Amino acid sequence: MSFELFVALRYLFARRKQAFISLISLISMIGVCVGVMALVIALALMTGLQGELRDKILSSQAHIYVWKTGGIPDYAPEVEKLRQVPGVVGAAPTIFGKALITAGESQAFITVKAIDPKLEPSVTAIGGAMKEGSLDAIAHESEDEPPAILIGQDLAHQLGVKLGDLVTLITPQGTLSPMGMLPRTRRARVGGVYNLGLYEFDSSYGFVSVPFGERLTGMNMIELIQLRVTDIYQAPRIADDIPKRLGTAYVAQDWSDLNQSLFSALGIEKMAISIAIGLIVLVAALNIVASLILLVMEKSRDIAILKTMGTAPKRIMTIFMLQGLIIGVTGTVIGGLSGLVLCHFLDKYKLIKISADVYQVAYVPFVVLPFDFMAVIVSAVVICFVATIYPSRRAAALDPVQALRFE
């Protein structure tokens, strides 16, 4: 063990007359520990929430939407053409529309999404999200019964309907009559109930077949083509590449553009929380400064004796720097490990439940990214190191004659 480290440990753990200084050192270490632990948990919370929302949104909707000038009368060739774009693994047509769905006394406004049941599972997770019925229910229409619609679990509870029940769809695209424009009314049966895990989709989306969707919306062609890509972070590049490859008649928009405001707000909130909780570590570092200054005052006689015995000022400075770093590193390691363990249990057992209709997810996920964790640890250690500089310089600059004059 080096001389500097030996003296630093002696000053930290040996009994002293002024136990108050030891108490301040302990409080400083606890402050660093709590600050680091809180920062790790806060970053894990925001990262987990961002990831959970992103995964649920991208399993419920396409990664890229492609429009074509003049519309898409025949979608089969367009689907095949877009599948050839590098990075694209799935393509499916769709039409979006708005409708009022009613069942008895209950009613709700929904987004009607017309899909091809054979192609849609290659783009979204609707196929695996079916809880009752199946995706094939909308594939076949007969004159004996109304066409089928797939609705989410939350919407089914809101309307009080179950598999096979009849509902009424009223769309703003009306029928011209002598009385003026009358809303178009269609009967449909509940062909399936799904749960995508995102409240926005489970409570306000209805999936129908392409022919039924065209009749509901009054459109005679496909509105757009949905795409799924291998790497979601390459979606902006692929979207920009589509018009270059297929011509300027194609317009593409990726998931990051569609959800930019949401993820931008979450990113700003993550940064704000990190700064606010990071102040706890700064306060703990100020306690380290106070602790070392008091220790220098208490040990002025010892410092003077060490200097008269030939100890260089740099070695005196190193002693007190090491003492502050021991306090800071110990608190940082304990706080970081405590934060990791707490995040693991909070995420594994889903202990914090939240309202799904407000936050889109039913519980708070905690995900600790290695980069975030290392950034917290390194930042805390650097702050604690900076806090040791001033007291250590004061100790190194102490005049032994002045310190020993009244001894």
Backbone torsions as a table, in degrees:
resi	resn	phi	psi	omega
1	MET	NA	135.0	-179.5
2	SER	-68.9	158.1	-179.7
3	PHE	-59.7	-44.5	-177.6
4	GLU	-62.8	-44.6	-179.6
5	LEU	-67.0	-37.8	179.1
6	PHE	-61.2	-46.4	-179.8
7	VAL	-67.4	-39.6	179.7
8	ALA	-61.6	-42.6	178.8
9	LEU	-67.8	-37.7	177.7
10	ARG	-61.8	-43.0	179.4
11	TYR	-66.2	-32.2	-178.1
12	LEU	-76.4	-44.1	-168.5
13	PHE	-107.2	-15.8	179.0
14	ALA	-73.1	151.6	179.5
15	ARG	-68.4	136.5	-179.9
16	ARG	-123.7	158.0	178.9
17	LYS	-65.3	-39.8	-177.7
18	GLN	-97.1	88.8	-179.2
19	ALA	-66.6	-15.9	-179.7
20	PHE	-61.2	-36.6	179.6
21	ILE	-67.0	-38.8	176.1
22	SER	-62.6	-38.9	179.4
23	LEU	-64.1	-41.6	178.4
24	ILE	-63.6	-40.1	177.8
25	SER	-62.3	-41.6	178.6
26	LEU	-64.6	-43.1	178.7
27	ILE	-63.1	-38.5	178.1
28	SER	-61.5	-44.7	179.7
29	MET	-64.2	-42.1	178.4
30	ILE	-64.3	-38.7	178.2
31	GLY	-61.9	-45.1	177.3
32	VAL	-62.6	-42.1	-179.7
33	CYS	-60.3	-49.0	-179.3
34	VAL	-65.2	-42.2	179.9
35	GLY	-61.8	-46.8	179.8
36	VAL	-64.7	-43.8	179.6
37	MET	-61.2	-44.6	-180.0
38	ALA	-64.5	-38.1	-179.2
39	LEU	-68.7	-40.6	177.5
40	VAL	-62.6	-43.9	-178.9
41	ILE	-67.1	-41.6	-179.0
42	ALA	-64.4	-44.1	178.6
43	LEU	-65.5	-38.7	178.3
44	ALA	-64.8	-38.3	178.8
45	LEU	-63.3	-50.2	-177.7
46	MET	-67.3	-38.6	177.6
47	THR	-65.1	-43.7	179.3
48	GLY	-64.5	-40.7	179.9
49	LEU	-66.2	-43.0	176.9
50	GLN	-60.0	-47.2	-178.5
51	GLY	-65.2	-41.1	-179.7
52	GLU	-65.8	-44.4	177.9
53	LEU	-63.6	-42.7	179.9
54	ARG	-62.0	-45.8	-178.7
55	ASP	-64.0	-41.6	-179.2
56	LYS	-70.1	-39.4	178.4
57	ILE	-64.7	-43.1	-176.4
58	LEU	-77.5	-16.9	172.1
59	SER	-85.2	-17.6	-178.5
60	SER	-97.5	-22.4	-179.5
61	GLN	-135.5	168.1	-176.6
62	ALA	-73.5	161.9	177.3
63	HIS	-80.3	-32.6	-179.3
64	ILE	-140.1	139.3	173.5
65	TYR	-112.7	134.4	-177.4
66	VAL	-121.5	123.8	173.5
67	TRP	-104.5	156.1	176.3
68	LYS	-131.4	131.5	178.8
69	THR	-59.3	128.4	-178.4
70	GLY	92.1	-4.8	177.9
71	GLY	88.0	179.0	-177.8
72	ILE	-128.5	86.8	-178.9
73	PRO	-62.6	-41.6	179.5
74	ASP	-122.9	110.7	-172.1
75	TYR	-84.4	-19.6	-176.1
76	ALA	-58.4	-50.5	178.6
77	PRO	-63.1	-35.5	-179.9
78	GLU	-67.1	-38.8	178.0
79	VAL	-61.7	-45.7	179.6
80	GLU	-64.3	-39.7	-179.5
81	LYS	-64.5	-42.7	-178.5
82	LEU	-73.4	-26.5	176.8
83	ARG	-66.7	-22.0	-179.3
84	GLN	-79.5	-10.9	178.4
85	VAL	-67.3	129.0	180.0
86	PRO	-55.9	132.1	179.2
87	GLY	96.6	-14.7	-179.3
88	VAL	-88.6	129.6	-179.3
89	VAL	-115.1	-10.4	180.0
90	GLY	-157.1	146.4	178.0
91	ALA	-145.4	141.6	-178.6
92	ALA	-154.7	145.9	179.5
93	PRO	-83.4	161.6	175.8
94	THR	-160.9	159.3	171.9
95	ILE	-134.1	134.4	177.3
96	PHE	-108.1	143.0	176.2
97	GLY	-155.2	168.9	178.8
98	LYS	-111.7	148.2	179.7
99	ALA	-156.4	158.6	170.9
100	LEU	-103.5	121.1	179.6
101	ILE	-104.6	132.7	-178.5
102	THR	-129.2	148.0	174.7
103	ALA	-149.0	105.4	-174.9
104	GLY	65.9	-124.1	-179.8
105	GLU	-90.8	-7.6	-176.5
106	SER	-93.3	146.8	178.7
107	GLN	-153.4	158.0	179.9
108	ALA	-159.7	149.6	174.3
109	PHE	-86.8	133.7	-178.2
110	ILE	-133.8	162.6	169.7
111	THR	-97.5	120.5	178.4
112	VAL	-88.5	126.8	179.0
113	LYS	-119.2	113.4	178.4
114	ALA	-86.6	129.0	-174.4
115	ILE	-135.2	162.3	168.7
116	ASP	-95.6	111.4	-173.7
117	PRO	-61.5	-20.0	179.1
118	LYS	-81.6	-31.5	-175.8
119	LEU	-97.5	-27.2	-175.0
120	GLU	-57.7	-40.5	179.6
121	PRO	-61.2	-18.0	178.1
122	SER	-78.9	-9.0	-176.2
123	VAL	-115.9	-42.1	-179.1
124	THR	-124.3	173.7	-177.1
125	ALA	-95.7	21.3	-176.5
126	ILE	-62.2	-33.1	-178.8
127	GLY	-62.0	-44.0	-179.4
128	GLY	-84.0	-5.7	-177.5
129	ALA	-93.9	-1.7	-178.0
130	MET	-68.6	125.2	177.5
131	LYS	-99.0	-34.6	176.2
132	GLU	-136.5	146.5	-178.6
133	GLY	72.0	-162.1	-179.3
134	SER	-149.8	166.3	179.2
135	LEU	-67.3	-26.4	-178.9
136	ASP	-69.8	-11.9	-177.9
137	ALA	-62.2	-28.9	-178.8
138	ILE	-91.2	-3.5	-175.4
139	ALA	-77.4	-28.4	-174.6
140	HIS	-116.7	127.0	176.3
141	GLU	-115.0	142.3	177.6
142	SER	-133.1	160.8	179.5
143	GLU	-77.1	-13.4	-175.9
144	ASP	-81.4	-23.3	-177.7
145	GLU	-142.9	157.7	-178.9
146	PRO	-65.6	156.6	176.1
147	PRO	-63.9	158.8	-174.6
148	ALA	-92.3	156.0	173.6
149	ILE	-136.4	140.1	176.3
150	LEU	-101.6	129.0	-179.1
151	ILE	-126.3	160.0	-179.6
152	GLY	-78.9	161.8	-179.3
153	GLN	-59.5	-43.7	-178.4
154	ASP	-65.4	-38.6	177.7
155	LEU	-68.4	-38.1	178.0
156	ALA	-62.7	-41.5	177.2
157	HIS	-66.1	-39.6	-179.0
158	GLN	-64.1	-39.9	-179.1
159	LEU	-85.7	-17.6	-177.6
160	GLY	71.6	38.1	-179.2
161	VAL	-117.2	162.2	177.2
162	LYS	-135.8	-178.8	-177.0
163	LEU	-56.9	128.0	177.8
164	GLY	94.3	-13.1	179.7
165	ASP	-71.2	155.8	179.5
166	LEU	-95.3	141.8	176.0
167	VAL	-131.5	163.6	179.0
168	THR	-116.7	132.3	178.3
169	LEU	-110.7	125.3	178.5
170	ILE	-116.6	120.2	-177.0
171	THR	-110.4	151.5	-179.8
172	PRO	-69.1	-21.1	176.2
173	GLN	-72.7	101.3	-171.6
174	GLY	-93.7	-175.3	178.0
175	THR	-114.9	130.0	-178.9
176	LEU	-72.8	131.6	-179.4
177	SER	-142.7	170.1	176.7
178	PRO	-57.6	-22.8	179.7
179	MET	-87.5	1.0	-176.5
180	GLY	107.4	-162.1	-179.7
181	MET	-81.4	117.9	179.8
182	LEU	-103.9	138.0	178.3
183	PRO	-58.3	145.6	179.8
184	ARG	-86.3	127.9	-178.0
185	THR	-116.1	131.5	178.9
186	ARG	-133.0	143.6	174.8
187	ARG	-94.3	144.3	177.5
188	ALA	-145.5	156.9	176.1
189	ARG	-112.3	148.8	179.0
190	VAL	-74.5	107.2	-178.3
191	GLY	-92.8	-10.5	179.8
192	GLY	-176.4	155.7	177.7
193	VAL	-125.3	126.9	-176.8
194	TYR	-117.9	165.3	175.0
195	ASN	-141.7	98.2	179.5
196	LEU	-83.1	-10.3	178.3
197	GLY	87.2	-1.5	178.0
198	LEU	-116.0	119.9	-172.1
199	TYR	-58.5	-37.0	-178.6
200	GLU	-58.6	-38.4	-179.7
201	PHE	-83.6	-40.1	-176.2
202	ASP	-71.3	-15.3	-177.4
203	SER	-111.9	-11.4	-172.5
204	SER	-144.3	21.0	177.3
205	TYR	-125.2	142.0	174.3
206	GLY	-131.0	129.2	-178.2
207	PHE	-101.5	129.7	178.7
208	VAL	-131.9	171.2	177.8
209	SER	-74.2	162.0	179.9
210	VAL	-60.6	-47.0	178.9
211	PRO	-60.0	-42.9	179.4
212	PHE	-67.0	-38.5	178.1
213	GLY	-64.2	-38.1	177.4
214	GLU	-63.8	-39.1	178.8
215	ARG	-69.0	-38.1	-179.3
216	LEU	-66.9	-42.8	-174.6
217	THR	-90.6	-10.4	-178.5
218	GLY	75.9	16.9	179.4
219	MET	-99.1	149.2	-180.0
220	ASN	-113.1	15.8	178.6
221	MET	-156.0	165.2	179.5
222	ILE	-68.8	139.7	-178.3
223	GLU	-81.2	-43.4	-177.5
224	LEU	-158.8	168.8	176.5
225	ILE	-113.8	133.2	177.4
226	GLN	-95.8	144.5	179.5
227	LEU	-127.4	147.1	171.2
228	ARG	-119.7	137.4	-176.3
229	VAL	-118.1	163.5	-177.9
230	THR	-70.8	-39.4	-177.7
231	ASP	-122.7	114.8	-175.6
232	ILE	-63.6	-27.2	-178.8
233	TYR	-79.1	-11.0	174.1
234	GLN	-94.0	-2.1	-178.0
235	ALA	-58.0	-42.6	177.7
236	PRO	-59.7	-41.0	179.7
237	ARG	-66.1	-42.4	179.8
238	ILE	-65.3	-40.4	178.6
239	ALA	-62.3	-40.1	177.9
240	ASP	-69.6	-27.2	-176.3
241	ASP	-79.3	-25.0	-175.8
242	ILE	-60.9	-50.9	177.8
243	PRO	-60.6	-31.6	179.2
244	LYS	-68.7	-35.4	-178.1
245	ARG	-83.3	-41.3	-170.7
246	LEU	-105.7	-9.0	177.8
247	GLY	115.6	162.9	-176.8
248	THR	-73.8	-6.9	176.7
249	ALA	-70.8	-15.8	-178.3
250	TYR	-98.6	136.2	176.9
251	VAL	-126.0	127.4	-176.6
252	ALA	-122.8	146.1	177.7
253	GLN	-138.9	130.7	-175.4
254	ASP	-97.6	172.9	-174.4
255	TRP	-64.0	-32.6	-178.5
256	SER	-67.9	-32.7	176.2
257	ASP	-70.8	-41.2	-177.1
258	LEU	-67.9	-31.4	-177.1
259	ASN	-114.3	25.2	-174.7
260	GLN	-60.8	-43.6	-176.9
261	SER	-64.5	-38.3	-179.1
262	LEU	-65.1	-52.9	-176.0
263	PHE	-72.2	-27.7	174.5
264	SER	-66.4	-42.4	178.0
265	ALA	-64.4	-40.6	178.8
266	LEU	-65.8	-37.8	178.5
267	GLY	-65.4	-42.7	178.3
268	ILE	-64.9	-40.0	179.6
269	GLU	-64.9	-39.1	178.1
270	LYS	-62.1	-43.4	180.0
271	MET	-66.1	-41.8	-179.0
272	ALA	-64.9	-42.1	179.0
273	ILE	-65.0	-39.7	179.8
274	SER	-62.6	-42.5	179.8
275	ILE	-66.0	-43.9	-177.5
276	ALA	-63.5	-46.4	-178.2
277	ILE	-75.1	-28.1	177.3
278	GLY	-62.2	-23.1	176.8
279	LEU	-63.9	-25.5	177.1
280	ILE	-62.8	-42.7	177.8
281	VAL	-63.7	-38.4	179.1
282	LEU	-63.9	-41.7	177.9
283	VAL	-63.0	-41.6	178.0
284	ALA	-63.3	-36.1	178.3
285	ALA	-65.3	-37.0	176.4
286	LEU	-64.3	-33.6	175.2
287	ASN	-65.3	-35.7	176.4
288	ILE	-63.0	-42.2	177.1
289	VAL	-57.4	-49.0	-179.4
290	ALA	-61.9	-42.2	-179.4
291	SER	-61.8	-44.5	-178.7
292	LEU	-69.8	-36.9	178.2
293	ILE	-62.7	-44.5	177.7
294	LEU	-64.0	-37.2	179.7
295	LEU	-67.5	-39.6	176.8
296	VAL	-60.6	-42.2	178.3
297	MET	-63.6	-40.1	-178.6
298	GLU	-70.5	-37.4	-174.5
299	LYS	-98.1	20.0	-178.5
300	SER	-59.3	-37.3	179.1
301	ARG	-66.0	-42.9	179.5
302	ASP	-63.8	-40.5	179.8
303	ILE	-63.4	-41.9	179.7
304	ALA	-62.7	-41.0	179.8
305	ILE	-65.9	-42.1	179.1
306	LEU	-61.7	-39.8	-179.7
307	LYS	-67.6	-40.8	179.5
308	THR	-67.6	-22.7	177.6
309	MET	-85.2	-1.5	174.7
310	GLY	105.1	9.2	178.6
311	THR	-72.1	128.2	-177.4
312	ALA	-70.2	148.3	178.6
313	PRO	-55.9	-35.0	179.6
314	LYS	-63.4	-35.8	179.2
315	ARG	-70.7	-37.2	175.0
316	ILE	-61.8	-44.6	178.9
317	MET	-61.2	-40.3	-179.8
318	THR	-64.5	-37.3	-179.9
319	ILE	-57.1	-49.0	-176.0
320	PHE	-76.5	-29.4	173.2
321	MET	-64.1	-43.5	178.9
322	LEU	-62.4	-39.3	180.0
323	GLN	-62.6	-45.2	177.5
324	GLY	-65.4	-38.3	179.3
325	LEU	-66.9	-36.3	177.3
326	ILE	-60.6	-44.8	177.8
327	ILE	-61.4	-48.5	-176.9
328	GLY	-67.1	-45.6	-178.3
329	VAL	-66.7	-41.2	178.5
330	THR	-61.1	-47.5	178.2
331	GLY	-63.2	-39.2	-179.4
332	THR	-65.2	-46.1	-178.6
333	VAL	-64.7	-46.5	-179.8
334	ILE	-63.6	-43.9	179.7
335	GLY	-65.2	-42.0	179.6
336	GLY	-63.6	-45.6	179.7
337	LEU	-66.9	-38.9	177.5
338	SER	-62.9	-41.4	177.6
339	GLY	-62.7	-41.7	178.3
340	LEU	-61.6	-47.1	-178.7
341	VAL	-63.6	-44.5	-179.2
342	LEU	-64.3	-42.0	178.1
343	CYS	-62.5	-39.0	179.7
344	HIS	-61.0	-47.0	-178.4
345	PHE	-71.3	-38.5	178.8
346	LEU	-62.9	-37.5	-179.2
347	ASP	-79.2	-41.1	-176.0
348	LYS	-65.0	-43.0	-176.2
349	TYR	-99.7	3.8	176.2
350	LYS	49.1	55.0	-171.3
351	LEU	-74.7	-27.4	-177.0
352	ILE	-102.8	106.9	179.5
353	LYS	-92.3	143.3	177.7
354	ILE	-133.9	168.2	-178.3
355	SER	-76.4	118.5	-176.9
356	ALA	-67.3	-30.4	-178.0
357	ASP	-74.2	-14.2	178.1
358	VAL	-100.0	-46.7	-173.2
359	TYR	-104.1	1.2	176.9
360	GLN	73.6	-14.4	177.9
361	VAL	-126.1	153.5	-172.9
362	ALA	-86.8	-17.5	179.4
363	TYR	-146.1	165.1	-179.2
364	VAL	-89.8	114.9	176.7
365	PRO	-85.5	148.3	178.4
366	PHE	-123.2	117.9	-179.7
367	VAL	-128.2	118.1	179.2
368	VAL	-95.9	113.8	176.0
369	LEU	-83.1	138.2	-180.0
370	PRO	-55.0	-39.9	-180.0
371	PHE	-64.0	-44.9	178.8
372	ASP	-61.3	-43.8	-178.3
373	PHE	-62.9	-46.3	-179.7
374	MET	-66.5	-35.8	178.2
375	ALA	-62.7	-40.8	178.8
376	VAL	-65.3	-46.6	-177.6
377	ILE	-62.9	-49.2	-178.1
378	VAL	-63.9	-42.7	-179.9
379	SER	-62.3	-43.0	-179.3
380	ALA	-64.4	-42.8	179.9
381	VAL	-65.4	-40.8	179.3
382	VAL	-63.8	-43.6	178.9
383	ILE	-60.7	-44.4	179.6
384	CYS	-65.4	-36.4	178.1
385	PHE	-65.5	-44.2	179.3
386	VAL	-61.4	-35.3	-179.5
387	ALA	-65.7	-21.8	-178.0
388	THR	-85.9	-12.7	-171.3
389	ILE	-65.0	-50.3	-175.9
390	TYR	-63.5	-51.2	179.5
391	PRO	-62.0	-35.4	-179.0
392	SER	-68.2	-39.1	177.3
393	ARG	-65.3	-36.6	177.2
394	ARG	-64.3	-40.2	179.0
395	ALA	-65.8	-41.1	-178.8
396	ALA	-67.8	-29.9	-177.8
397	ALA	-87.9	1.1	-176.5
398	LEU	-63.8	132.4	178.1
399	ASP	-84.2	114.7	-177.9
400	PRO	-62.3	-30.8	179.1
401	VAL	-64.3	-45.2	179.6
402	GLN	-66.6	-37.4	-177.0
403	ALA	-70.8	-31.6	-175.3
404	LEU	-98.9	-0.9	-174.6
405	ARG	-58.8	-42.9	-173.8
406	PHE	-104.3	12.9	179.6
407	GLU	-83.1	NA	NA
